[in-house]
Amino acid sequence: MDLRSPAKPDVVLRVPADSAYVSVLRTMTAGLAARLDFTVDDIEDLRIAVGEACALVLPEAAAGGDLEAEFRLEHGALTVSVSVPTEGASAPDEDSFARQVLSTLATSTSATAADHRYEVTFVTESSVPPDGARSGVLG
């Protein structure tokens, strides 16, 4: 897998671990991707990917816990990690429909369950070539 470094995230958002707040994460993701000059199609894929990542972690969330999303912005790529606290050991379901959709939409994915925390991380690269004429906030 080609997951980016675990360096400090550029943006962090914490909301209650409830599916009602997934739309907030999806909207924020779209805004960040737009700042990176992702195409409209790339942005829609990212919105769907965030929804699928949340579908993987939310069922594992401990009661009263928060859903935390971390975003790492790079030229032509966005790394997203969503995680929730858990009450016990959770094994990532590699065969779930949500995981299959996420794997299709993202450049790379990973899921970890350790220390009472369940996390799904994925990287999505823009379909615009890195040497394209457009430049966003990082260019």
VMD Tcl script that draws the C-alpha trace (Angstrom):
set ca {
  {0.00 0.00 0.00}
  {1.07 3.54 -0.71}
  {-0.35 5.35 2.30}
  {1.17 8.72 3.08}
  {3.22 9.47 6.19}
  {1.48 9.74 9.55}
  {2.72 13.31 9.97}
  {0.55 15.84 11.74}
  {-2.71 16.32 9.80}
  {-3.43 19.65 8.11}
  {-7.09 19.62 9.20}
  {-8.92 17.72 11.95}
  {-12.67 17.58 12.47}
  {-14.39 15.91 15.43}
  {-18.16 15.30 15.49}
  {-20.41 12.96 17.48}
  {-20.16 9.36 16.25}
  {-23.58 9.43 14.64}
  {-24.47 8.95 10.99}
  {-26.32 12.29 11.03}
  {-22.91 14.02 11.01}
  {-21.43 12.17 8.04}
  {-22.79 14.88 5.72}
  {-20.61 17.41 7.58}
  {-17.50 15.33 6.83}
  {-18.54 14.84 3.21}
  {-19.04 18.59 2.74}
  {-15.74 19.44 4.39}
  {-13.94 16.87 2.24}
  {-15.45 18.40 -0.90}
  {-14.28 21.86 0.14}
  {-10.73 20.70 0.80}
  {-10.58 18.79 -2.49}
  {-11.84 21.86 -4.36}
  {-8.99 23.89 -2.82}
  {-6.60 21.27 -4.20}
  {-8.14 21.66 -7.69}
  {-9.64 18.18 -7.81}
  {-12.14 17.78 -10.64}
  {-15.88 17.68 -9.98}
  {-15.86 13.92 -10.60}
  {-12.91 13.46 -8.21}
  {-14.73 15.47 -5.55}
  {-17.87 13.36 -5.88}
  {-15.78 10.19 -5.59}
  {-14.18 11.61 -2.43}
  {-17.58 12.41 -0.93}
  {-18.69 8.84 -1.55}
  {-15.40 7.45 -0.18}
  {-15.80 9.42 3.06}
  {-19.33 8.06 3.42}
  {-18.10 4.49 2.94}
  {-15.22 4.96 5.40}
  {-17.70 6.25 7.97}
  {-19.99 3.27 7.25}
  {-17.07 1.04 8.23}
  {-16.16 2.75 11.50}
  {-19.48 4.00 12.90}
  {-20.92 0.57 13.79}
  {-17.83 -0.02 15.95}
  {-18.12 3.26 17.88}
  {-18.40 3.20 21.64}
  {-21.52 4.86 23.00}
  {-21.03 8.61 23.38}
  {-17.79 8.57 21.37}
  {-16.70 11.01 18.69}
  {-15.98 10.42 15.03}
  {-12.65 12.03 14.21}
  {-11.50 12.84 10.69}
  {-7.95 13.87 9.82}
  {-7.00 15.31 6.44}
  {-3.52 15.54 4.95}
  {-3.28 17.75 1.87}
  {-0.60 17.26 -0.75}
  {-0.13 18.30 -4.36}
  {-2.66 16.22 -6.24}
  {-3.58 13.97 -3.30}
  {-5.74 13.97 -0.21}
  {-5.29 11.48 2.65}
  {-8.31 10.99 4.89}
  {-8.41 9.04 8.16}
  {-11.67 8.50 10.03}
  {-11.69 6.85 13.44}
  {-13.86 6.14 16.45}
  {-13.20 4.87 19.97}
  {-14.31 1.27 20.53}
  {-15.18 -0.72 23.61}
  {-13.11 -3.71 22.61}
  {-11.11 -5.29 19.86}
  {-12.65 -4.92 16.41}
  {-11.37 -6.72 13.36}
  {-11.60 -4.81 10.08}
  {-14.09 -6.44 7.71}
  {-12.09 -6.71 4.48}
  {-15.03 -8.21 2.55}
  {-17.76 -5.70 3.37}
  {-19.53 -3.83 0.58}
  {-18.39 -0.49 2.03}
  {-14.76 -1.67 1.98}
  {-15.06 -2.82 -1.64}
  {-16.54 0.53 -2.73}
  {-13.86 2.43 -0.83}
  {-11.10 0.32 -2.41}
  {-12.53 1.09 -5.85}
  {-12.68 4.85 -5.28}
  {-9.37 5.36 -3.46}
  {-5.78 5.00 -4.60}
  {-4.98 3.06 -1.43}
  {-6.77 2.07 1.78}
  {-6.02 0.59 5.18}
  {-7.97 -0.27 8.31}
  {-6.59 -0.76 11.80}
  {-8.12 -1.72 15.10}
  {-5.88 -1.20 18.11}
  {-5.86 0.43 21.54}
  {-9.66 0.73 21.63}
  {-9.72 2.71 18.39}
  {-10.91 1.70 14.92}
  {-9.49 3.70 12.00}
  {-9.91 3.64 8.23}
  {-7.43 5.61 6.12}
  {-7.49 6.19 2.40}
  {-5.61 8.22 -0.18}
  {-7.23 9.68 -3.26}
  {-5.24 11.27 -6.04}
  {-6.58 13.89 -8.41}
  {-7.17 12.85 -11.99}
  {-5.50 16.13 -13.03}
  {-1.84 15.43 -13.86}
  {0.57 16.89 -11.26}
  {2.18 19.07 -13.90}
  {-1.21 20.44 -15.02}
  {-1.63 24.13 -15.65}
  {-4.01 24.61 -12.73}
  {-2.70 25.25 -9.25}
  {-4.64 25.35 -6.02}
  {-3.72 26.56 -2.55}
  {-0.64 24.36 -2.45}
  {0.67 25.49 -5.81}
}
mol new
graphics top color blue
foreach p $ca { graphics top sphere $p radius 0.5 }
foreach p [lrange $ca 0 end-1] q [lrange $ca 1 end] { graphics top cylinder $p $q radius 0.2 }
display resetview
